[in-house]
């Protein structure tokens, strides 16, 4: 309502003293928050809402508990979900008064009480501190059904949306850096309603790795044949997700803040100028093809580590209730195509051939030694090796 909008705006304006950045950075992606009687603290973007949503409270509560949570150093996405999870179990009789001795009766008081015990690992807090997935398996008694916002055993942003977005399905499913904010950024989250606005947007969108990305966006409509979930097409989604993820891995390798590159559209640092900075700063000959190959090797090694630890296709699925409208056949097609695009087999494991092309034969040898590959894949690899050896012998 307008009254709520006005109240929240007043709360934010009173609490926020100024926008800030890291030293010498122009982005100003954080703010200093000062509340009566509390020390000033720094807050990043979405975390102002996570505690508010978890407790179904107002912004003043969210900013207040975030001050204590920031001093404690807990994550602004996971911590509020863990506390909400605990109270859901309590309300449904899975946890009882015996698990919460001395807990206040009001919701806001309960969140502060739980936060203290999670950080100190006292009582039920010792279990909750491990996250909703691990806590639910330790508590049992049907609590697993309440740990419903995890991917790969980690809490995700508390978003519940309507129509499946195929780009975000792939990013949520296959990303291996836990949070969606560590893979998204270069491409708009949704279509602009008016084509004239899309045309204006692409005029100076020189950061795209290929002109085709502009056309993908120009043709993306809010409704109709070229709208979610079947547009962008499966192939386009593979291109878009790979580009966004690649930029994040490049930033990680360079120690670059995502706020100046991979997380923002039309960022000052991008695929076209980063190779030049590497050449000038490190003296390493670099171009767009080389930096893309390096990022692919790096990303594949991250994948390989998780494969060794047991991750497979069955783990790559967003929460069932993340989107109200789901399309199982399309989701399967998206994963099938993206795995092939990345050089992975149907279970999400980098193939022997793709690892060879990346100069990572030692990884495929390790996979074979551990029994990760199927007999069919081993036979295929042996045949390829025999062909190479035969060609070398003839030469």
Beta strands, then each sheet from edge to edge (+ up, - down):
strand 1: 16-20
strand 2: 30-33
strand 3: 41-44
strand 4: 150-151
strand 5: 154-155
strand 6: 161-163
strand 7: 323-325
sheet 1: 1+ 2- 3+
sheet 2: 4+ 5-
sheet 3: 6+ 7+
end
